[in-house]
């Protein structure tokens, strides 16, 4: 078995090796896709070895280079980073299988460039997950932004170019204009950017003083990938990308890198006790709660399926930020659990949206009436993913909401508890309405075939007296390579519900226990 200290640089390097292999196999699609899958499998194996070591109490470290004195590019894996790396690498492999079915089923162009960009992006995500300090996190955070830009603009049309400009503009402006000054300011105050249990600000309370809230604000909005309102517009604009990219952005790496960074900064830079005692996090707690409700309200009015899911993501990401800003043990636990539960639920929903497009070229919610009878597997999986996002048992998404409510109760914030409850109700309205109308409502104008696959009423054919007997519902699903990943992630949303206790125990050291 590979030593975890060696597995860290390998986890960064294997996707880059995959990048080279994909490039060299440009003219051989089958081998090119095989290289993608082998890379994904190898990466997941490496991350599992690191995760197992961290679960056993180890904290593997690796230093790549010291750029200047006190600012090394270094890696150190703790429970939160190990969890993020496991989620990202596992779902990247699943998404790679899905991408093959989607890209081939849709006859997409520039597939080699697509897979190459994916490989660089997952390497950057591993760098973010394993970062031992803010400097390292910032370097890989920027690489992640730049490597996903070609994915967002993949289609190359005017909409893609506009979406790409917004994507790159917002994320680069926030990171360079806000996040980088926050990191420099932190280094000036503390003399380090290292992540430390309990937070590095604890020993510099007098130096930080009343500016703690301002510094935290630079981080909260500087980490634009967390999509806290009002720095969220990049996310819905990125929906011009192919659906596998949307799934990657929303569930695998990009937004998860954002909320992971917020949670890690709150725990390891400021420290939960510092945030609670100074009250610095309170304004951002209310901003996160407002983002949850406002984004949900916007999602309700979106007819485009991916746009609705995008604003749902803005809302759900703010649960993680809320957990960090509650500055309680239960709040932090709820935020960390939300990273895992939301990843499984939301990637399921986006892959279902892609399957619907591949099979029937439907993109609007209003076009989905009756389609569940044609795509029962896809809409059944959509229902499971939606129930998890809403937070209903027995799906994984129910536990984060429960712990966030406990965290709010610890602070005596009844309005936050009410906001979480209202959010779940809004989620029901804009998510469950989709499979309900797909399964229970017939498509208007019943006397015709639905995409040649389904017929729900009598019709009159030329030369035939009387109505033709209705055919039994047919099934016209997306390719198997699209359906298998959907089944895996939907099942994962159910299975994780029963293992949240183990995840809680794994994450307990975040609070300095265990």
Order of alpha helices (4+ residues) and beta strands (2+ residues): alpha-alpha-beta-beta-alpha-alpha-alpha-alpha-alpha-alpha-alpha-alpha-alpha-alpha-alpha-alpha-alpha-alpha-alpha-alpha-alpha-alpha-alpha-alpha
